[in-house]
Amino acid sequence: MSIISPETIQLNAKAGSKEEAIRMAGELLVKAGHVTAEYVDGMLAREETMSTYIGNGVAIPHGQFENKAAIKSTGISAVQFLDGIEWEEDEVAYLVIGIAAVADEHVEVLTNLAEAIEEPEDAEQLIHCTDPMEIVERLSRPQEESELA
């Protein structure tokens, strides 16, 4: 099973709050079979203790250590909000990337994500893309390269 696929991506979504946006990203992970519904509650709880906004219009909500049992397999979801979601004061997220990782895979997943959106231009491309496969390719590219090595 791929950690990200067109089924775990939603383009041009609408949400009224960051909580709703987090729930949308989490539900994509649930539908893909990566996590149980309890994991989504963990994603919301994590956000209450620490913001997952990382800059360049991107947030990466994920669960807490206590939610590890709710993870069935490593997965990434991405929800694009062209209108943006106010994440914190003066910070707007346009791309919300949900993460669930088994064991220590989260370190590699986070590294790959950071590289994919490190430059503002790269984040902008993902924020405004119109093809889910563009997100799949950009967020899975480093893993594919390491698997080929």
C-alpha atoms as one frame of an Amber mdcrd trajectory, in Angstrom:
protein
   0.000   0.000   0.000   1.334   3.417  -0.959   1.664   5.983   1.803   0.055
   8.627  -0.421  -2.305   8.208  -3.357  -4.919  10.252  -5.217  -7.504   8.793
  -2.790  -5.777  10.523   0.140  -5.804  13.930  -1.546  -8.623  16.458  -1.724
  -8.239  19.530  -3.896 -10.090  22.844  -3.556 -11.703  21.918  -0.243 -13.644
  24.259   2.019 -13.590  24.294   5.822 -14.786  26.764   8.408 -11.993  26.192
  10.938  -8.628  24.536  11.394 -10.352  21.832  13.457 -12.587  21.020  10.500
  -9.549  21.043   8.195  -7.680  18.640  10.513 -10.726  16.364  10.651 -10.869
  16.331   6.830  -7.181  15.350   6.571  -7.693  12.682   9.228 -10.779  11.232
   7.570  -8.821  10.693   4.354  -6.335   8.620   6.375  -9.211   6.661   7.934
 -10.866   5.968   4.564  -7.547   4.750   3.126  -7.177   2.314   6.029  -4.034
   3.894   7.485  -5.604   4.760  10.863  -8.683   4.217  12.991 -11.095   7.057
  13.782  -9.460   7.517  17.201  -6.349   8.819  15.483  -8.264  11.854  14.206
  -9.117  12.769  17.808  -5.400  12.538  18.562  -4.630  14.899  15.694  -7.048
  17.443  17.162  -5.599  16.977  20.668  -2.043  17.507  19.352  -3.097  20.791
  17.769  -4.414  22.010  21.119  -0.995  21.539  22.729   1.248  22.610  19.844
   0.607  24.210  16.481   1.443  22.059  13.477   1.757  25.044  11.128   5.248
  24.866   9.597   5.256  27.894   7.296   4.888  28.610   3.582   1.117  28.087
   3.907   1.452  24.479   5.089   0.321  22.677   8.251   1.123  19.049   9.089
  -1.334  17.787  11.713  -0.512  14.410  13.227  -1.427  12.422  16.307   0.310
  12.140  19.623   2.461   9.311  20.970  -0.604   8.002  22.808  -2.299   7.470
  19.431   0.298   5.027  18.037  -2.068   2.067  18.531  -4.587   3.741  16.179
  -2.080   3.638  13.281  -2.412   0.607  10.996   0.145   1.735   8.393   2.152
   4.810   7.484   0.105   7.260   5.440  -0.069  10.855   4.262  -3.150  12.829
   3.282  -3.255  16.274   1.722  -6.140  18.729   1.661  -5.816  21.888  -0.419
  -7.715  25.014   0.664  -7.445  27.678  -2.039  -9.200  30.203   0.223  -6.927
  29.306   3.138  -7.671  28.392   6.728  -6.621  30.683   9.552  -4.278  28.430
  11.501  -2.943  30.805  14.062  -2.773  34.559  14.356  -1.336  35.956  11.103
  -0.753  32.443   9.681  -2.949  30.912   6.977  -2.694  27.306   5.799  -3.531
  26.486   2.191  -2.266  22.910   2.288  -2.998  20.637   5.243  -0.955  17.445
   5.210  -2.121  14.751   7.620   0.558  12.331   8.773   0.386   8.921  10.439
   3.571   6.909  10.762   4.410   3.507  12.196   7.494   3.213  14.436  10.217
   5.683  13.450   9.020   6.118   9.870   7.681   9.545  10.858  11.223  10.951
  10.830  11.697  10.016   7.149   8.170  11.186   6.275   8.718  14.569   7.949
  12.125  14.961   6.291  10.600  14.266   2.868   7.780  16.724   3.512  10.168
  19.418   4.671  12.240  19.014   1.509   9.132  19.073  -0.710   7.895  22.401
   0.701  11.124  23.991   1.918  11.214  26.613  -0.802   8.214  28.968  -0.986
   7.932  28.322  -4.748   7.663  24.558  -4.152   4.940  25.040  -1.554   3.115
  27.432  -3.912   3.101  24.810  -6.679   1.461  22.276  -4.381  -0.981  24.816
  -2.987  -2.224  25.708  -6.465  -1.906  22.406  -8.320  -4.977  21.021 -10.076
  -3.895  17.383 -10.383  -3.721  15.121  -7.291  -0.905  13.164  -8.950   1.328
  16.232  -8.732   1.026  16.106  -4.938   1.538  12.321  -4.930   4.695  12.628
  -7.018   6.152  15.551  -5.059   5.517  14.049  -1.632   6.591  10.512  -2.494
   9.598  11.303  -4.702  12.285  11.088  -1.974  10.951   7.729  -0.751  10.853
   6.300  -4.254  14.450   7.405  -4.820  15.633   5.818  -1.558  13.777   2.577
  -2.363  15.555   2.377  -5.731  18.974   2.802  -4.143
